[in-house]
Amino acid sequence: MAYVPVPKDLTRVKSKFIFNLTKRQVVCFGLGALVGVPMFFLTKDTIGPSMAALVMIAVMLPFFMFAMYERHGMPLEVLISHYIQARYIRPRKRVYQTDNAYSALEKQAELERTVGRIASGAGKRGKGRRRLTRQERKQIEAVIRQARGDGKNHTVQASLPFRNMHPDGLCRLDDRHFSKTIAYADVSYRLAGPDDQRDIFERLCDFYNGYDPSIGVQMTLSSSHKAGGGDLFRMAAQGDDLDGIRAEASGILQTQYERGSNGYVKSKYVTLTIEAESIQAARARFSRIEADTLNRFKVMGAAAKVLDGKERLALLHGLLHPRGEPFAFEWDWLAPSGLSVKDFIAPSSFEFGETRRFRMGEMYGAVSFLQILAPEIQDRILTDFMDVEGNLLVTMHVRGINQNEAIKMVKRKITDLDAMKIQEQKKAARSGYDLDILPSDLSTYGGAAKNLLQDLQSRNERMFNMTFLMLHLAPTKQKLEIAVSQSASVAQTHNCILTRLDFQQEDGLVSSLPLGENQIHITRGMTTSAVAIIVPFVTQELFQGGDSLYYGLNAKSGNMIMLDRKNVTFQKDG
């Protein structure tokens, strides 16, 4: 079992400005004093010094909270904004409601007719052209405001964070951001020897290092339950004395099928996001990025394919309809129907009324993020998560940091730590303590920052910001909580913490979809090795349908080996 060290989260080291306070704390404390102190002097003669002091403390307390409180790297005002967005601004329930192009044209025509009637009526009363009165302008503004709506996403289609999907697989997220998705197959990493595993790991390091900071990388691994499978092992009765043996053998195979993970379809994708001025520029840039990505998967021994538009829509439809509803779509259907591609993949409803979970159609879901606290990461952490039963979607958003900026950031942190060390030594000298006695965190972070700087300068290491998300789906609340607790136990085994997103379930769902959109700004600084050790490969499965025969169990995954030797092709080494 391979493992690599994880760099310390240097974001916890805050740059001190003055009086051992950060700039943010100085500003907040200053604003608190600016409001609280005058309040004391204005009220002390009226209510007394004691009550005035209490009033001053009550007035200054919010400023102190804004200065000191922080959760998951987010300050208090960001947490409050998430709460307001989830509770008051965003609609809690969205339903499936089509709005085709023809109805939009009809609404526009009706709007123009209504405004025209108001304006023409005013002209007739004024016997000629004149300026509209205030009441008439208010009527027209009310009509326009009603036609525009409140600007909120009341439909599930409007909640999906992309504008359009093109037939070649290019997805337009907004005015300047585009994405493409590549599906790749598994590699027998667990069955490989130490040298081969090291080679795959090094290839993964080259994979991540090959993308500059302008390219966003989203690794997506899905595990969904596949209904059926019983007909695959059913032996037809022949009307002889062996029918009982046939039934018993079918039952044994069915039990073995349900015991393993053959009933789960596991897929792997990587979504790349770029910024471009136009669709033509995005296509030109993606042509090079796609070729490089496919070549990187090839050297790792993994077959990869760029998904076209229909395949990406089918992928999104499968994730948004976990019960396995059939997907029907053709590009020729868009023009006659006036519908958009979102109408063919959207679920029946979204409901984000609860703090830590949501509802998508008839399924309950919850999005969590992984806090990496372990000093070392093992190469099987992702495998252990994917072995958990249930519908699971694991997402890693990885974005590189410019090498010069990363080195400057680490140097600033080292300078801040050295300054804190000097302050602690001055306190120790004044108190008569040993100068070498320092707080444990200060010593730990100081050594880790220097080691990180050495890795960035002398080794082929880069810095990345990573967001690790997990989306669980289940038919009931109870099963959802069980699935989340199982994943939390796996995280605890690897000395990590799986934490639910509070008031960010919609953002978490959007960020989990393979679109390249990350709306969760909870990141963890990682080196190339630390990111690459989260190996997305396990082992290649041999499980075919048709006239396949049972050949035993996979030594690593425990799944059944079902093989049709007439239709299988073996790859020769070399």
N, C-alpha and C positions, 0 to 999 in steps of 0.2 A: 504494500500500500504506500503510494507516494504522497508527499505533502511538501508544502512550501510555506515559509513564514509570511505573515500578513503585516504590512506596515501599520503603525499606529495611526489612529485617526487624528491628524494634526489640526483639524478644524476645532478641536476642543481647546487648543492653545490660543488664547486670545491676545492680540497685541495690546499692550498697556500704553495708555496715553499719558496719564498723570495720576499721582496718588494711588498707584496700583489699580487704576480703573481704565476700562476701555473707552474709546471715543463715544460709543453709544451710551454707556453708563454715565459719562460726564454730561452729555447733552440732556439725558433724561433727568438726572439729579438736578442739573441747573434749571431746567424748566419747572421741576417740582418746587425748588426753592423760590423761583421767580413768582410762582403762584401762591405758595403756602405762606411765606414770610409776610407779604403785605396783608394776607388774610388774617394773620395773627394780630398785627397791630391795628387793623381796622375793627376787630371784634373784641379785643381784650377789655376795653372800657365798658362795653355794653354787657357782655356775658361773663366777664371775669377772665383772669389769666389761665386758669385751669381748663375751662371749657374752650377758650380760644386755642389753647395748645392741642386739645383733642380735635377741634375742627381743622386746624392746620395739618395734623397727622392724617386725618381722613382725606383731605384734599390732596396731599402729597403721596398718599399710598398708591394710587394708580400709576403715577410716574415711576415709583420704585418698582412696581410689578413689571412695567414695560422694560425697565432697565435690567432686571435680574432674571426674570422668568424666561425659560427657553425649553422647548421639548422637541426632540428628534432633529435638532439643528435649526428649528424654526422659532422666531421670536413670537411674542404674545400677539402682536397685531396681525400676523399671518394666521395664527390659530383662530383669532376672532373673525377674520375675513372668511375662513373656511366654514365656520359655524353659521355666519350670516348667509353665505351663499347656499348652504345646504338647507337651512331652516326657512328662509324668507324669500330669497331671490329666485332660485331655481324651482320650477314646478316639481313636486314630489312624484307625481304619476304622469307618465306619458303613454299614449296609446298609439297603435298602428293606424295611421290615417293617410291615405294617398292624396297627393295634390299634384295632379298631372299638369302638363304645360297648357292644355286646352282650357282647363278650369282657371288657370292663372290669367290667360288672355281674356276670358270672360269676366273675371273680377276686375281687371284693368279697364275693360270697356265699360262695365257698370259704374266704376268709379268716375270715369270721365263724363258719363251721361249725368250722374248725380251732381257733380260739380258744375256741369254746364247748365243744368236746370236752375240751380241757385243763382248763378251769374246772369243767366238770361232773364230770370224773374226780376232781379234787381235792375237790369237795364230797362225793362218795360215800365217799371214803376217810376224810374227816373227820366223816361222819355228821351232816351239816348244813352250814349256811353258816359259813365261816371265812375268814380272810385267807390269801391265796396265799403259799406258801413262796417263798424266793429262787430255787430251782431252777425252779419253775413260772413265775415272772415272767420268768426268763431265757428259757424256752421260748417264751412268748408274744411277748416282744420279738424273739426270733430269727425267728419266723414273720412278724411285722409288718415287720421289717427286710428280709427276703427278698422280701416282696410289694412293698415300696416301691422296691427296687432301690438302686443306689448314687448315684442322682441325676444321672448322666452321660447325655449325649445319644448313645445307642448306635444310633439310627436316623437316617436322613437327614431324616425328617419332623421329628424333635425338633430338628434343627440349623437349620431355617428359622426366622428370628427374628420370627415374628408369631403371634398367637393365633387370629385368625379373620378371614375375608374376608366382607363382607356383599354382598348382591346389588347395592346401589347403588354399589359401588366403595369403600366406607369400610373401611379395614383397621385392625384393632386390633393395635397392636404390643405393648403391655403395659397395665397398669391405667390409665394416664393419657395415653398417647400414641397418636395416630391419624394416618393418612395417606391421601392421595388422589393419583391420578396423572392427568395430562393429556397427551395426545398432540398434537403440533403438526407441521404440515407445513413444508417448506423454503421459503425465500424467495430470489429471484434477487439475492443480495447482490453476487456477483462481477460480474454483468453491469450492475449499476446504476452511475450516475454518481457522482462525488464528493459531490454534494449529497445524493443519495438515500442513499448509504452513511452519511453523517454523520447523516442523519435516523434511520436504523435504529439507529445506535449510541446516539443520544440517547434513543431509545425503550427500548433495552435498559437504559440507566442508570435511567430512570424505572421500568422493570420491577423491578430489584433494590431500588431505594430504596422501592418500594411495600410491601415486607414488613418488618414490625417484628421485633425480635430474638426474639420468641416463636414465629416461624414459620421452620421449617427448609426450605431450598430445595435440592433435589437435581436437577441437570441430568444426564440420561442420554442418551448417543448410542451406538447399537449398529450394528455392521456385521457381518453374517453372510452366508456364502456360500449362494446359492440353487442347489440342484441342478437339472439339466435346462437347458432353453433351446434344445437342438438342434432340437426339433420346430418351433420358432417360425420357423425359416428354411429348413426343408426344403421344396423344391418337388417336387411329385409328378411322376413321369415320365408323359409323354403318348404315348410310343411313336413319336415323330417324330425328325427330325434335330436338334432343339433340346434334347434331353435332356442332352447333354453340357454345353451352356451353362448349363442350369438347375442341374446338379450343381456346376459351377464357381462359379456365383453363390451358391449355398447355402453352399459352403465358404468363400467370401470373407466373407460375412455372419457365419458362425459364428466365423471367426478374429477379426473385428472385435469381436464380442460378448465373446469371451474376453479380448481385449486390454484392453478398458475395464473399468469397474467395474459394468456392468449385471448381472453375475452376483451382485452383493452387494446384499442388502437393507439399507438404511440407514434407521433409525428414530430419532425424537427424542421424548423425554419429559421432563416436569418433575414431580417428586413433592414435594408439600407436606406438612409434618408440623407438627402442633399438639399442645398439651396441653389436655385438657379433663377435667372431672369425670365425665362420663357420655357415652354414645353420643348421646343427644339433644342435649346441649350441643355435642358435636363436629359433629353435622349442622347445627345452627343456625349455628355459626361458619363452617363450610365453605361454606354457601350464599352468603355474602357474598364469601368469598375466591375461590371458583370464578368468580363473575360478574366480579370485578375482574381476575382472571388472563386469562379469555377475552377481555375487552375490551382488555387490554394486547397480547395477540397479534394482535387484530384491527387495531389501529392500526399494527402493524408489517407488516401484510399477510399474516400467517400464519394459515391455518385451524387451529383447535384444537378438541379434543373431550375431554370428561371421560370417562374409561374407567369402565365399570361393573365389577361384580365378576367376571363371566365373562371379560371382556376383559383385566382385570389378571391373572387366573389363566392365560389363554392367553399373555400376555406373559412371565410367570415360567416357564411351561412351555417356551416357546421358548428362553429363556436357559439353563435347566437341562438342556435336551435339544438341544444344538447340531447334532446330526446330522439333525434334522428329523423326529423321531418325531411321529406325529399326536396331536393333543390332543382328547380326548373327555371331555366333562363336561356335566352338567345339574344344576341345583339340586334337582330332584326325586329324584336318585339318592342324596342324602345320608341322608335318613331311613330308607329301606328297608335300605340297606347298613350303616348305622352308622359310615361312614367320615367323615373330615374332608376339607376341601379340599386339605390338604397331600398326601394320598394320591394325588391326581390329577395333581400337578405335580412330585412329588419324583423325582429321578433314581434310578438303580439303586443307586448307592453314592457315598460320599465317602471319600477317603483322604488324610489330612494327615500322612503319615509323614515327609515330607522338609521341609527347612528353608525352601526358597525356591520350592517349587512343590507342587501338589496334583493329585489325580486325581478327576475327576467322571465316573462311568460309564466309558466307554472313551476319554474325552478327558483330555488333560493341560492344566493351567491354571497361570497365575502372575499374581499381582497386584503391581503396582508403583505407586509414588507419584512425582509430579513435583516436583522441587525447582526453584523459580523463582529463578534467580540473575541473570537478565538485568536490566539497568537499564531496558529498554524491552521491551514486548510488542507483537508485530505481530498484526494482525487475522486472519491466516491460520494461526495456530499450530494451532488445532483442526482446520482443514481438512487440513493436512499430516498430522496423526495419523490422521484418518479415511481418508486415501488409501492407507494401508499395507494390503497384502493380508493376509487372514486374518480369523478371528473375533475381533472386538475390541469391548470395552465400555468406554467412557470415561465417568467419573463425576466430577462436581463437587459437593461438599457446601458450600453457602454459608450462613452464619449471620451475621446482622447483629449489630453491637455498639451498645449504647445510645450515642447521640451524646455525652451529657455524660460518660459513662464513658470513651469513646474520647479525648475532649479532655483529661480528667484524666490518662489514661495517657500520652499524648504529652507533656504538661507535666511529668510525673514523670520521663520519660526525658530531657527537655531539662535538668531540674535535675540529674539524675545525670551527664549528660555535662558540664555546666558544672563540677560538683564534680571530676570526673576531670580536666578541663582545668586547674583551679586546682592540683591536685596535681602535674600534669606541669609546670606553670610554676614551682612551688616547687622541684621537683627540678632544673629547668634553671637557676634562679637560684643554687641552691647549688653547681651544677657549673660555673657561669660560661658557660652556653650562652645563645643567643638565646631569648627568651621566646616568640617566634612560631613556633618549631620545635616542632610537636606530632606525635604519631603520626598516620599517614594515616587509619586507621580512625576515630579520634576526630574529626578534622576532617570526614570524609565523613558520619559518622552525625549529627554536630551540625547540619550544614547541611540534611541530609535531614529530620531531625526538625522543624526550624523551618519548612521548606517544607510538610511534612505538616500541621502545626498551622495554617498559613495556609490551606491547602486546606479543612480541616475547618471553619474559622471563616468564611471569606469566599466559598466556592464551595459548590455543591450536591453535596458529597461526603460519603460516609459510610464507616465502617470495617466490614470484613467479615473473618471467619475462613473460609478456604477450604481444603478438602482435595481434592486432585486425584489420582484413582486411575485406573489402566488395567488391565483384565483381558484377558489373552490366553488363547485356547483353541486347541489344535492336537491332531491325532490321534497325534502322536509327540513324544518329547522333543526330537528334533533340530529338527523344524519349529517347536516352541514357542520354542526358543532363537533360531532365525532371526527369528521374528516379533518377539520382545522386542528383539533387537539392531537390527532395522530401526526400531522406535519409538524406541530409544535414540539412533540416529543423527539422527532428526528432532528430538528434544529437544536434542541437541548443536548442531544447526543454529541453534536459537533461543536458544542460550546457557543451556540448562537441563540438568538431570541427571535421568534416569529411574532410580530406585533400587528394587531389589526389597525387599519387606517380609520381614524375618527373623522367623521364628516367629510371624507374624501373617497367614499365608495364609488361615486360616479367617475371621478378622475382616475381612480385605480382601474376600473373596468375599461375605460377608454385607453389607458396606458398599457393594458394587458393585450389588447387586440393587436395582431401583427400588421399594424399600419405605420409604425415608426414614430408615433406621437407619444411623448412622455410628458404628462401633466403632474407627475409626482416629483417634487423637488427635494426628496430625501436621498441624498447621495452619499457614497462612501468612497474615499480615495483609495485606489488600488494600483499596484504595480502590474506590469505585464505578466509576470509569473503568477501573481495572486489571482488574476482574472483567468488565465489559461488553465490553472489547476482545477477549475470548475469544469471538468471534462464532460462534454455533452454526449459522449459515446459510451456504450455498454458492450453489446455483442450483437452480431447479426443473427436474426431469427430465421429458422427454416420451418415455415408453417404454410403449407400450400393446401388448397382445396382440390376439388375434383376427385380423381382416382388416387389420391395420396395414401400412403401407408404409414403406420405408426412405427418410428424407429427409436423411441426412448425419450429421454429428457435432456434438455440443455444443461450442461454442467454448471453454468454460472447463473442463468436466469431461472432455472427450474421449469421452464416452459416445455411443452410438447414439441417434438420434432416430427412433423408430418411432411412427407416428401413424395413427390411423384417423379420417379427416376426417368420417366420418358420425356418429361418437359423441363428438366432442370439442366442448367449449363454450369460447369465448374470452371473457375478462373485459374489459370496456371500462373504460378509464381514466376516472376521475371519476365 
